[in-house]
Amino acid sequence: MLYLFRDVLKVKNVEKYVTICPVSYTMSGQSITSEAVIDMDHDQRTKAVRTFAYYIVYIALGLAFASLGPTLPGLARNTNSTLREISWLFFTHSAGYTISSLLSGRLYDSSPGHPVMAVSLLLIAVTMAVIPLVPWLWLLAAVLFLRGLASAAIDVGGNTLLVWTHKDRSGPWINGLHFCFGLGGLLSPVIVAQSLLLRNDIAPAYWVIAACALPATLWLPWLDSPGIGTAQEKTGMRSSGATMVVLITLFFFLHVGAEIAYSGWISTYAIEKNILKEAQAAYLTSLFWGAITVGRLATVPFSSRVAPARILMGNLTGCLISTGLLLFFPGSREILWFSTFLMGFSMAAMFPVSILFADRCMKINGKVVGIFLVGANTGGMVIPWIIGRRFEAAGPRVLGETMLLSIVVAFIILILMIVKMAGFQRETAGGVD
C-alpha cells in the first residue's frame, strides 16, 4: 500500500526544501511560496488520514459482508430452516441495501459524511452481535434487512467521499478501498472456520467481527468530512446520459449479483456435493475473498494507466473460464479450489473499475453512486435468491449455470457501454453538443 501514499512522501520532501529556501522556489515551471507548500502538506496529510479511515471502515464492512455465506448452514440450524428458506436472507439484506442506496446518497450530497458513516458502522456492529442469537427466520431476516441498510450507507459514502477527496486522481485509491473490503472478506471466513473448529458454534465469529467494527465508529466523527462534490462536466463527455446510467447500473446488477451469489453459495455447493466438510468449505469462501484481495492489490499500480473497458473485458473473460471449469469438472476438489481462486481474482477489480468507467463519462456524486448501488444490490438480492430457490430441486449445478448466464449477459452489456462511450467521444470530436 506504500504506492498509494507516495504523494504524501513527495510533499514531505518538498517541505525539507522549503526549510532551506523558505521564500519561494520553482516546481514544474511555476513559482510556489513556502506558505503554499505548507498548505499542500496539510492538505495531503488530511487526505491520507481520511483515506486511512475509509480503509479501516471497509475492512470492517468486508468482515461483516463475507460472514453470511459460510454461516448459512449454522443459521439454518439456529432457525430450523431449510436451505430454500434460508436463501431469503440474501433477499432481505439486499432489499435493505437497495433502499439505503437511494436514500443515503442524498444524505451525503447535503450533509457531512463522516457522522453518517459512523452511525452506519455502529448499526453493523449491533446487528452482527445479535444475528447468532436469533431463533426465528422472520426476525433474522429483519436483522439482515437492517444490516443491509447500514452496509449500503457505508458503501455509498466510501466511494463518494473518496472521489471527493482525491478528485481526478481517485483511481488507485478506489482500488485500494475495495482491496480493504476484500481483505475483510478474506479474514471473515477464517474467523468463522476457527469458531467452528474451536467452539463448534458460529456465535463467537459474529461477536469478534462486531468488536472489530467498533473502533472506527469512535474515530471517524472526529475527522473533518470532505467538501460536497460539485457537478462538474467531464472533459469531452456529457454529464447526463440516461442510457449510460442504465447500462452501467445493469452491469453492476450482473457482476455484483454473480459475486455475491458465488461467495454466498460456493461453500454450500462444496458441502452438498460431498467435496468438502463444513469447516473446510469456509476456507473455500476465504480463498475466494483472498483472490479478490490479491486481484485488487494487483490492479492498483495500473488502474490509472489502462483503460477501464480493457480491464473489465479481461475480468469477464477470467470469470467465464472459471465458470466453465466448475461446470465441466463438477466433482474435482482441485478444480474447485482453482476455479474459486480464478473467479475471485477475475472479479476483484470489477466494482472499483466500474466506478472509474462511470467517472470518465459522467459526474459522480452521492445520488449517482446510489443509483449504481441500487443495481448492484438488486443483483445481490435476486441472483443468490434464484439460486437458493432452485438449489434443492435442481442440485448444486444451478450455481454454475446461473453464473454462466450472468457473465454472458454482462459481456453484452459491457460491449454496449463501450459503444455508447465511443459515440460520446465521436460527437465531441465532431463538435456536437
C-alpha positions as CSV (number, residue, x, y, z in Angstrom):
1,M,0.0,0.0,0.0
2,L,3.0,2.3,0.1
3,Y,2.4,3.0,-3.6
4,L,-0.9,4.8,-2.7
5,F,0.8,7.1,-0.2
6,R,3.6,8.2,-2.4
7,D,2.2,11.7,-2.9
8,V,2.4,12.4,0.9
9,L,6.0,11.4,0.9
10,K,6.7,13.7,-2.0
11,V,5.2,16.7,-0.2
12,K,7.3,15.9,2.8
13,N,10.5,16.1,0.7
14,V,9.3,19.4,-0.7
15,E,8.9,20.7,2.9
16,K,12.5,19.9,3.6
17,Y,13.5,22.0,0.6
18,V,11.4,24.9,1.9
19,T,13.3,24.8,5.2
20,I,16.5,25.5,3.2
21,C,14.9,28.1,0.9
22,P,11.8,29.5,2.7
23,V,10.9,32.3,0.4
24,S,10.0,30.7,-2.9
25,Y,11.1,28.0,-5.4
26,T,10.0,26.6,-8.7
27,M,8.0,23.4,-9.3
28,S,7.0,22.3,-12.8
29,G,7.8,25.8,-14.1
30,Q,5.6,27.6,-11.5
31,S,6.8,29.8,-8.6
32,I,5.4,28.5,-5.3
33,T,5.8,30.2,-1.9
34,S,6.7,28.3,1.3
35,E,3.2,29.1,2.7
36,A,1.6,27.4,-0.3
37,V,3.8,24.3,0.2
38,I,2.7,24.1,3.9
39,D,-0.9,24.3,2.8
40,M,-0.2,21.5,0.3
41,D,1.4,19.4,3.0
42,H,-1.6,19.9,5.3
43,D,-4.0,19.0,2.5
44,Q,-2.1,15.8,1.7
45,R,-1.9,14.8,5.3
46,T,-5.7,15.4,5.6
47,K,-6.3,13.3,2.5
48,A,-4.1,10.5,3.9
49,V,-5.8,10.4,7.3
50,R,-9.3,10.4,5.7
51,T,-8.3,7.6,3.2
52,F,-6.8,5.5,6.0
53,A,-10.1,5.9,8.0
54,Y,-12.1,4.8,5.0
55,Y,-9.9,1.8,4.5
56,I,-10.4,0.7,8.1
57,V,-14.1,1.1,7.7
58,Y,-14.1,-1.0,4.6
59,I,-12.1,-3.8,6.3
60,A,-14.9,-4.0,8.9
61,L,-17.5,-3.9,6.1
62,G,-15.8,-6.8,4.3
63,L,-15.7,-8.8,7.5
64,A,-19.4,-8.4,8.0
65,F,-20.4,-8.9,4.4
66,A,-18.5,-12.2,3.9
67,S,-19.8,-13.8,7.1
68,L,-23.2,-14.8,5.8
69,G,-22.1,-17.4,3.2
70,P,-20.0,-19.8,5.4
71,T,-22.5,-19.5,8.3
72,L,-25.7,-20.3,6.3
73,P,-25.8,-23.9,7.5
74,G,-25.4,-22.7,11.1
75,L,-28.1,-20.1,10.7
76,A,-30.4,-22.6,9.2
77,R,-29.9,-24.9,12.2
78,N,-30.5,-22.0,14.6
79,T,-33.8,-21.1,12.9
80,N,-34.8,-24.7,12.0
81,S,-34.9,-23.6,8.3
82,T,-34.1,-25.4,5.0
83,L,-31.6,-24.0,2.5
84,R,-34.5,-23.0,0.4
85,E,-36.0,-20.9,3.2
86,I,-32.7,-19.5,4.4
87,S,-32.0,-18.0,1.0
88,W,-34.5,-15.3,1.9
89,L,-31.7,-13.8,4.0
90,F,-29.9,-12.7,0.8
91,F,-33.1,-11.2,-0.4
92,T,-33.9,-9.1,2.7
93,H,-30.3,-8.0,3.2
94,S,-30.2,-6.8,-0.4
95,A,-33.6,-5.2,-0.1
96,G,-32.3,-3.1,2.8
97,Y,-29.2,-2.3,0.8
98,T,-31.2,-1.2,-2.2
99,I,-33.5,1.2,-0.2
100,S,-30.5,2.7,1.7
101,S,-28.6,3.2,-1.6
102,L,-31.3,5.5,-2.8
103,L,-31.7,7.4,0.4
104,S,-28.1,7.7,1.8
105,G,-26.8,9.2,-1.4
106,R,-29.0,12.3,-0.7
107,L,-27.6,12.5,2.8
108,Y,-24.0,12.6,1.6
109,D,-24.9,15.3,-1.0
110,S,-26.5,17.5,1.6
111,S,-24.6,16.9,5.0
112,P,-21.2,16.0,6.4
113,G,-20.5,12.4,5.5
114,H,-18.4,11.1,8.4
115,P,-21.2,11.1,11.1
116,V,-23.4,9.2,8.6
117,M,-20.7,6.5,8.1
118,A,-20.0,6.2,11.9
119,V,-23.7,5.7,12.8
120,S,-24.0,3.1,10.0
121,L,-20.9,1.2,11.2
122,L,-22.3,1.2,14.7
123,L,-25.5,-0.4,13.4
124,I,-23.5,-3.1,11.6
125,A,-21.7,-3.9,14.9
126,V,-25.0,-4.2,16.8
127,T,-26.7,-6.4,14.1
128,M,-23.6,-8.7,13.9
129,A,-23.7,-9.2,17.7
130,V,-27.4,-10.1,17.5
131,I,-27.5,-12.4,14.4
132,P,-26.4,-15.7,16.0
133,L,-28.8,-15.3,18.9
134,V,-32.0,-15.0,16.8
135,P,-34.1,-18.3,16.8
136,W,-36.7,-17.3,14.2
137,L,-36.2,-16.9,10.5
138,W,-38.5,-13.9,10.1
139,L,-36.7,-12.0,12.8
140,L,-33.3,-12.9,11.4
141,A,-34.4,-11.6,8.1
142,A,-35.4,-8.3,9.7
143,V,-32.0,-8.0,11.3
144,L,-30.3,-8.7,8.0
145,F,-32.5,-6.0,6.5
146,L,-31.1,-3.5,9.0
147,R,-27.6,-4.6,8.3
148,G,-28.3,-4.1,4.6
149,L,-29.4,-0.5,5.3
150,A,-26.2,0.2,7.2
151,S,-23.9,-1.5,4.7
152,A,-25.3,0.5,1.8
153,A,-24.8,3.8,3.6
154,I,-21.2,2.9,4.2
155,D,-20.7,1.7,0.6
156,V,-22.2,4.9,-0.9
157,G,-20.2,7.0,1.5
158,G,-16.9,5.3,1.0
159,N,-17.0,5.5,-2.8
160,T,-18.4,9.1,-2.9
161,L,-16.2,10.6,-0.2
162,L,-13.1,9.1,-1.6
163,V,-13.8,10.5,-5.1
164,W,-14.4,13.9,-3.5
165,T,-11.2,13.7,-1.5
166,H,-8.9,12.7,-4.4
167,K,-11.0,14.0,-7.3
168,D,-9.5,13.1,-10.8
169,R,-6.7,11.1,-9.1
170,S,-9.0,8.8,-7.3
171,G,-8.3,5.7,-9.5
172,P,-5.7,3.9,-7.3
173,W,-7.3,5.0,-4.1
174,I,-10.7,3.5,-5.2
175,N,-8.9,0.2,-5.9
176,G,-7.2,0.4,-2.5
177,L,-10.5,0.9,-0.9
178,H,-12.0,-2.2,-2.4
179,F,-8.8,-4.1,-1.7
180,C,-9.5,-3.4,2.0
181,F,-13.1,-4.7,1.6
182,G,-11.6,-7.9,0.0
183,L,-9.1,-8.2,2.9
184,G,-12.1,-8.2,5.3
185,G,-13.8,-10.7,3.2
186,L,-10.7,-12.9,3.2
187,L,-10.4,-12.8,7.0
188,S,-14.1,-13.3,7.8
189,P,-14.4,-17.0,6.7
190,V,-11.2,-17.8,8.5
191,I,-12.7,-16.4,11.7
192,V,-15.8,-18.5,11.0
193,A,-13.8,-21.6,10.4
194,Q,-11.8,-21.2,13.6
195,S,-15.1,-20.6,15.5
196,L,-16.5,-23.8,14.2
197,L,-13.3,-25.8,14.9
198,L,-12.7,-24.4,18.4
199,R,-16.3,-24.0,19.7
200,N,-18.4,-25.8,17.1
201,D,-20.5,-22.6,17.0
202,I,-20.8,-19.6,14.8
203,A,-21.7,-17.1,17.5
204,P,-18.0,-16.3,18.6
205,A,-17.2,-15.4,15.0
206,Y,-20.1,-12.9,14.8
207,W,-19.1,-11.3,18.1
208,V,-15.4,-11.0,17.0
209,I,-16.5,-9.2,13.8
210,A,-18.8,-7.0,15.7
211,A,-16.0,-5.9,18.0
212,C,-13.8,-5.2,15.0
213,A,-16.3,-2.6,13.8
214,L,-16.4,-0.6,16.9
215,P,-13.1,1.4,17.0
216,A,-13.8,3.2,13.7
217,T,-17.2,4.3,14.9
218,L,-15.4,6.3,17.7
219,W,-12.6,7.8,15.5
220,L,-14.5,8.7,12.3
221,P,-16.8,11.5,13.7
222,W,-13.7,13.4,14.9
223,L,-12.3,13.7,11.3
224,D,-13.4,16.6,9.0
225,S,-15.7,15.4,6.2
226,P,-14.6,16.3,2.7
227,G,-16.5,19.1,0.9
228,I,-19.5,18.1,-1.0
229,G,-18.6,17.5,-4.6
230,T,-19.7,19.8,-7.4
231,A,-21.4,18.7,-10.6
232,Q,-18.6,19.4,-13.0
233,E,-18.8,18.0,-16.5
234,K,-16.1,15.6,-17.7
235,T,-14.0,16.9,-20.5
236,G,-15.2,15.5,-23.8
237,M,-18.2,13.8,-22.2
238,R,-21.8,14.6,-21.5
239,S,-22.6,14.8,-17.7
240,S,-26.1,13.4,-18.1
241,G,-26.5,10.3,-20.2
242,A,-29.5,8.4,-19.1
243,T,-28.8,5.5,-21.4
244,M,-25.3,5.1,-20.0
245,V,-26.5,5.3,-16.4
246,V,-29.0,2.5,-17.2
247,L,-26.3,0.4,-18.9
248,I,-23.8,0.8,-16.0
249,T,-26.5,0.0,-13.5
250,L,-27.4,-3.2,-15.3
251,F,-23.7,-4.1,-15.4
252,F,-23.5,-3.6,-11.6
253,F,-26.6,-5.8,-11.3
254,L,-25.0,-8.7,-13.1
255,H,-21.4,-8.7,-11.9
256,V,-22.2,-7.9,-8.2
257,G,-25.1,-10.3,-8.2
258,A,-22.7,-13.0,-9.5
259,E,-20.1,-12.1,-7.0
260,I,-22.5,-12.3,-4.0
261,A,-24.0,-15.5,-5.4
262,Y,-20.7,-17.2,-5.7
263,S,-19.3,-16.1,-2.4
264,G,-22.6,-17.0,-0.7
265,W,-23.3,-20.4,-2.2
266,I,-19.8,-21.9,-3.1
267,S,-19.3,-23.3,0.4
268,T,-22.8,-24.9,0.4
269,Y,-22.1,-26.2,-3.1
270,A,-18.9,-27.9,-1.9
271,I,-20.8,-29.4,1.1
272,E,-23.8,-30.7,-0.9
273,K,-21.5,-32.3,-3.5
274,N,-19.6,-34.0,-0.7
275,I,-16.4,-32.4,-1.8
276,L,-15.6,-30.7,1.5
277,K,-16.7,-30.7,5.1
278,E,-18.4,-27.6,6.6
279,A,-15.2,-26.1,8.2
280,Q,-13.2,-26.8,5.1
281,A,-15.8,-25.2,2.9
282,A,-15.5,-22.0,5.0
283,Y,-11.9,-21.8,3.9
284,L,-13.1,-22.1,0.3
285,T,-15.0,-18.9,0.8
286,S,-11.9,-17.4,2.3
287,L,-9.9,-18.4,-0.8
288,F,-12.5,-16.5,-2.9
289,W,-12.1,-13.3,-0.9
290,G,-8.3,-13.8,-0.7
291,A,-8.2,-13.9,-4.5
292,I,-10.3,-10.8,-4.6
293,T,-7.9,-9.1,-2.3
294,V,-4.9,-10.1,-4.3
295,G,-6.6,-9.1,-7.5
296,R,-7.5,-5.6,-6.2
297,L,-4.0,-5.1,-4.9
298,A,-2.5,-6.2,-8.3
299,T,-4.8,-3.7,-10.1
300,V,-3.7,-0.6,-8.1
301,P,-0.5,0.3,-9.9
302,F,-2.0,0.3,-13.4
303,S,-5.6,1.3,-12.7
304,S,-4.8,4.8,-13.8
305,R,-2.8,3.7,-16.9
306,V,-5.0,1.0,-18.5
307,A,-8.5,1.9,-19.9
308,P,-11.3,0.6,-17.6
309,A,-13.0,-1.1,-20.5
310,R,-10.0,-3.3,-21.2
311,I,-9.7,-4.2,-17.5
312,L,-13.4,-5.2,-17.4
313,M,-13.1,-7.3,-20.6
314,G,-10.2,-9.2,-19.0
315,N,-12.2,-9.7,-15.8
316,L,-15.2,-11.2,-17.5
317,T,-13.0,-13.5,-19.6
318,G,-11.5,-14.9,-16.4
319,C,-14.9,-15.3,-14.9
320,L,-16.1,-17.2,-18.0
321,I,-13.1,-19.6,-17.8
322,S,-13.7,-20.2,-14.1
323,T,-17.4,-21.0,-14.7
324,G,-16.6,-23.4,-17.5
325,L,-14.2,-25.3,-15.2
326,L,-16.9,-25.5,-12.5
327,L,-19.4,-26.9,-15.0
328,F,-17.2,-29.4,-16.8
329,F,-15.3,-30.7,-13.7
330,P,-18.0,-30.6,-11.0
331,G,-16.6,-33.3,-8.8
332,S,-12.9,-32.3,-8.7
333,R,-11.6,-30.9,-5.5
334,E,-8.5,-29.4,-7.2
335,I,-10.6,-27.8,-9.9
336,L,-13.0,-26.4,-7.3
337,W,-10.1,-24.7,-5.4
338,F,-8.5,-23.4,-8.6
339,S,-11.7,-22.1,-10.2
340,T,-12.7,-20.4,-7.0
341,F,-9.4,-18.6,-6.9
342,L,-9.7,-17.6,-10.6
343,M,-13.2,-16.4,-10.1
344,G,-12.3,-14.2,-7.2
345,F,-9.2,-12.8,-8.9
346,S,-11.2,-12.1,-12.1
347,M,-14.0,-10.4,-10.2
348,A,-11.6,-8.4,-8.0
349,A,-11.4,-5.1,-9.9
350,M,-14.9,-5.1,-11.4
351,F,-16.6,-3.0,-8.8
352,P,-14.0,-0.2,-8.5
353,V,-13.2,-0.2,-12.2
354,S,-16.9,0.1,-13.0
355,I,-16.9,3.3,-10.8
356,L,-13.8,4.5,-12.8
357,F,-15.5,3.8,-16.1
358,A,-18.5,5.8,-15.0
359,D,-16.3,8.6,-13.7
360,R,-14.9,9.0,-17.3
361,C,-18.3,9.8,-18.8
362,M,-20.5,11.4,-16.2
363,K,-20.5,13.4,-13.0
364,I,-20.0,11.3,-9.8
365,N,-22.0,12.3,-6.7
366,G,-23.9,10.5,-3.9
367,K,-27.0,10.3,-6.0
368,V,-25.3,8.7,-9.0
369,V,-23.3,6.2,-6.8
370,G,-26.6,5.4,-5.0
371,I,-28.3,4.5,-8.4
372,F,-25.4,2.2,-9.3
373,L,-25.6,0.5,-5.9
374,V,-29.3,0.0,-6.3
375,G,-28.5,-2.0,-9.4
376,A,-25.6,-3.8,-7.6
377,N,-27.7,-4.8,-4.7
378,T,-30.8,-5.7,-6.6
379,G,-28.5,-8.2,-8.4
380,G,-27.1,-9.2,-5.0
381,M,-30.7,-9.8,-3.9
382,V,-32.1,-11.5,-7.0
383,I,-29.4,-13.8,-8.3
384,P,-28.5,-15.5,-5.0
385,W,-32.2,-15.8,-4.2
386,I,-32.8,-17.5,-7.6
387,I,-30.0,-20.0,-6.8
388,G,-31.5,-20.7,-3.4
389,R,-35.0,-21.3,-4.7
390,R,-33.6,-23.8,-7.3
391,F,-30.8,-25.3,-5.3
392,E,-32.6,-28.2,-3.6
393,A,-34.7,-29.1,-6.7
394,A,-32.0,-28.7,-9.4
395,G,-29.0,-29.6,-7.4
396,P,-25.7,-27.7,-6.8
397,R,-25.1,-27.4,-10.6
398,V,-27.5,-24.5,-10.6
399,L,-24.7,-22.3,-9.2
400,G,-22.5,-22.8,-12.3
401,E,-25.4,-22.4,-14.7
402,T,-26.6,-19.2,-13.2
403,M,-23.1,-17.8,-13.1
404,L,-22.7,-18.6,-16.8
405,L,-25.8,-16.8,-17.8
406,S,-24.9,-13.7,-15.7
407,I,-21.4,-13.4,-17.1
408,V,-22.6,-13.8,-20.8
409,V,-25.2,-11.1,-20.4
410,A,-22.6,-8.9,-18.6
411,F,-20.4,-9.3,-21.6
412,I,-23.2,-8.0,-23.9
413,I,-23.9,-5.0,-21.6
414,L,-20.2,-4.1,-21.4
415,I,-20.0,-4.0,-25.2
416,L,-23.0,-1.7,-25.3
417,M,-21.3,0.5,-22.7
418,I,-18.1,0.7,-24.8
419,V,-20.1,1.5,-28.0
420,K,-22.1,4.3,-26.2
421,M,-18.9,5.8,-24.8
422,A,-17.3,5.8,-28.2
423,G,-20.4,7.5,-29.6
424,F,-20.0,10.3,-27.0
425,Q,-16.3,10.7,-28.0
426,R,-17.1,11.0,-31.7
427,E,-19.8,13.6,-31.1
428,T,-17.4,15.7,-29.0
429,A,-14.7,15.3,-31.7
430,G,-17.1,16.4,-34.3
431,G,-18.2,19.5,-32.3
432,V,-21.7,18.2,-31.5
433,D,-23.2,19.4,-28.2
